[in-house]
């Protein structure tokens, strides 16, 4: 819950305390006039800069002090997070911006606001974050933030996945860094976030033709107009689709709450991300073991989700969807082939559509699984380095621990069904729109390519409604273990 101090509106003729003369120090304030930007005069720029430095980039305030307002006493709201100037009488708004020539010579830090855009940290916080980032400390924990004065909350910054977490409230926000000079690279830069990939994808051989994604660099960036249009369309699963959960979920309080939450998250990320849903049941024990290993070795955020794929050898041969489609005709058993199982994941593109196999609203509570898991846990433990003589005992201990905590292990020898009878699990998987076609293809049951939805798939998800149908994902860890993508 966010508590705001009450605001007191000033009468139009009330005089505000005089502003100190601002030192712009290279900062330039401008307002948008059609397609052009025009500079505020010196007095107005000084007033804006003074308020910006005093109140910070998250502030909003009311003023009558604009020079063009003399004799009118109209009240204007200045909104720094949205960078807008709003006439309170006419409701007309103008975009404004702050350019800092001096700051452009330094890196800048921004955070993702509740309004769905980026806002700058103030100068003091920016310097603190840049110093921590430069020292290689991650996670970086601090209470010394300007907006934290009087609250004393501990904030945790993770520069690998670029998040800021309030340890008291649990609120997590995306952050980003723009390098000195203004270049903004979205995605992986060698040395920036290699904790997962260099370990996962390292091999004794260096086959340049293998196609693994290690070290790959993606320049991401959708136009503001496109992102806004997708946000306006809303949650992917609700585009021209009734919010009908079906009889199984509707009658279940927990299931309904989970669906509500997932659709809310869909809406939040609908601008820049596509979403897929993967249902499973007794395979949960494998995903949890992999998440635990990933947490210890690669700083994977295991508290957020299970981890379907951690072993990287298969991705050297099949690193992406294009390569998978080339291999698919060679598999008589289609997506039951071991080569697919090593790298691929079956999923659906909507939480609410009635797909031909494993629709989310039908399998959410009970889960979905195909085939026996006999020997799979033992093989996994051996693959991550557990000594051979310790594997049988460790496997039994893991199964017992899973049973004690209510996990369904009926698919593994020695396991049993969960007492609750709810063996279902679901992963909500988000992927940047720019990377969708590289790692995902539309499919029919058994992984057969669906050419009708391959416009490509990213275009289908952005333009067509209602969204429906299965997909097959090449779950390359160099991409899917990174919050950036």
Steps between C-alpha positions, in 0.01 A plus 500: 500500500635841408421791734525855369511816708188719452549780250370850571376689194598868487255765394593665170601825670702343780872568472744214520833542679757663269725256317873508534678595184570171326838394377426314180857366459435380146137392550259613229120491539284479189132466407358319197336712232363258241800310366751754631649566842532859625702621797331653805628849575765538766257581785273204430794263448644618831172439679467149355860411578466622858190288555659202326805511727299567814217252447662233283397331174198325656328821607192688380420857604258784432627846405387835361858621449548452126596832338235458229239472777545851642166676521307174466590312821403170339607195696732261321594152611853386417538122499867396497445119471290553184685818401180694436373851568120510548271805502259424787226717348500377140652154576732556204838332542839548340799269505809646660852367532825564680829469315815508707813551289719452805319182603529360148870455572406260781292184513140547610265267688123470464218304665172368357203689642146385578390721210689273260798713402859571603592770755847617598654449843608832647865601484592373848345156442641482148854548630447237771375240251774573247769462766355165612460382141859595416635311801340176379290459816178306442265473669557848643305583818448850636270727700673819381251607235346845484141370477563267797568778751279448804401145398831315548404211272774276365516503120667221304634575151586206275713621209490158331126503443461879547242512776444707814320331792364658818575235763218625726213507250640248253432741212726435201566748221698483180799734472725584208834671440581728209872526431684832485428672172142376493539163329234262627554132428222262598606143542813303561844658482797273557615537859180672608288199594699184448437330832265248341611464141875463541454213744204341325634516149872462560650195336839353437442532128441837335294410198429832333235338281311340784276801535473521877385839621789570739618856461217590266411869502148621430423861416141530616275798467140530389354832394306688765194504272508121458538439874216740575277327245569159654434633851169639378404158362560361846574152631585251225248243627214755516522648151150444358471215747240482777637483853350155551700262717285193437320287762813342652674829584187705570395265780846505657594804710874441476488434127295814434744710701796360307332572166417855613862556598642359177273717285601804704867425435423447131349847487802652673746357246278508190694780331843343452447132579315195369383234745469121491367241748656163576299246703661207679451271800740232628789657305492773767760315707746521208434870447547571870829309517627691198387829655686413822817421305459820298453701817827373649717503190360776280303733731172398332206657686358166611236660724312625192463180294617151426765449232405265214840485326847538652720253308646685205658237279190460281493871419834481322323302230154663526542856636180650358165435333640526147740216567227297671276530195787372284539195727129429555440304173769252611307405814246220439380540860468877449516700826542178702847469350788521751658783300186709546466412867857617563430854380129548435190587697134462403280798579185686403471864395188579706381439853135489389485353149371145460799345323490149359742362759540594868307832511607694809155534655446123476835372630601771748396314818592144400795579277616331182768240435603249235723198547690339785763684705677182613872562525474867395574642845806278540626601156450867584699469822784330317500770232548779754800332659367286786742206557357177362506314832295775670225527237262222621492626859471864401217421256304321774556790740375749240187297429426469873552873552268576208232267642531656845431842350199389296658471155357233271775246425284221361688500170825395670566152643457519877289814478130546571206723420465824695244502783323810368416334170617817325805393311485783246771760443522776244780725379412843364787573261571848366731570205588826329299546180819554299624151594174308458565372147856401583402263783132408451294357215121441477404134512229239489499202738824300500691808386387498136563854365189717457574703188171692514604686818860540387461857367758484673375415850597837648277674243213259570522571874517876443224532240260205513223435752388296673841343560500122513705193420803311622867588462833324540772694680874445470574580863862608452638582849712785368173683429242355739716534812526875443234740624605743222353279228 
